[in-house]
Each structure stands twice: as C-alpha cells, then as structure tokens.
Amino acid sequence: MFYLTRSCLPMLEAAGSSNDPARIINIGSVVGIVSQEAPTHAYDISKAAVHQLTRKFAADFAPKHITVNCVAPGFVPSRMSAGLKSWGPDEAKVASSIPLGRMGNEDDMAGACLYFGSRAGSWCTGVILNVDGGIVGGLQIPLSSL
C-alpha cells in the first residue's frame, strides 16, 4: 500500500486541485479499531496500520490537494468471515449481534467509496469511516451484566 501510493503520487499531484482534490481510498476494517475474539492478530494489526497510514498520508498530502480516507467494513459475507464459524457463530448469529441487524454487503461498501470519491467527499481527509451496521458506534459497557 505504501509503495503503490508512493508510485502513484506524481499522477495524483497532477490530477488534484483545491476545488477537486485527487482521492486515495484505503480499505481497513473495524477490527483495526476493536479487536475480536478470534486469533486474527496479524490481520487486526495490519488493518490498524492501514488506518494510521491513512491519517499520516492525509496530513502529508493535503497541501498537495490529495485526500486520503479509509472505509472500515464490519462483517460482510466473505470467505474470511465464513471462517469465523470455527469460533462459534454462524452468519445468522453474527448478523443478530449487529445493532442494525444484518451483515453488510457490497452496496454498503460501494456507497462509502462513492461518497469519498465524489464532490460530496472532497472536503474530507483522514477519515476512517466505519461501515459496520453500528458495531463500533453502538458499543456500550454492559453494566447490567457486570
């Protein structure tokens, strides 16, 4: 990701302006923010690194008229999320634990990317957007079960 961005930087600098900056959209994960029970240490750490690199690049590239943002998906049906079954929950159980009551899908992720890539997102940089059905934003300390 670092080397790809560095290689594309001359093209991005040439394309961006103050009214219409060039865009970089990274893909992180909510597990880069909140850890999960499964032993996905390398994955979780790598996604946290994506988030930090997003913020660092955002600060470095803003004067060059380049925005850098990140979509942090929650649980979406995939080969990887199917592997969570070995830790207990199936997709229905995972979906029922999400505040909005369903797993995400490709339209949810595409919508976030379209926002960042559009005029509507042109004044956002350094944003880690959780597209997760409320997993991170809906976290609460379970006082009644303490």
Disulfide bonds with the S-S distance in Angstrom:
none
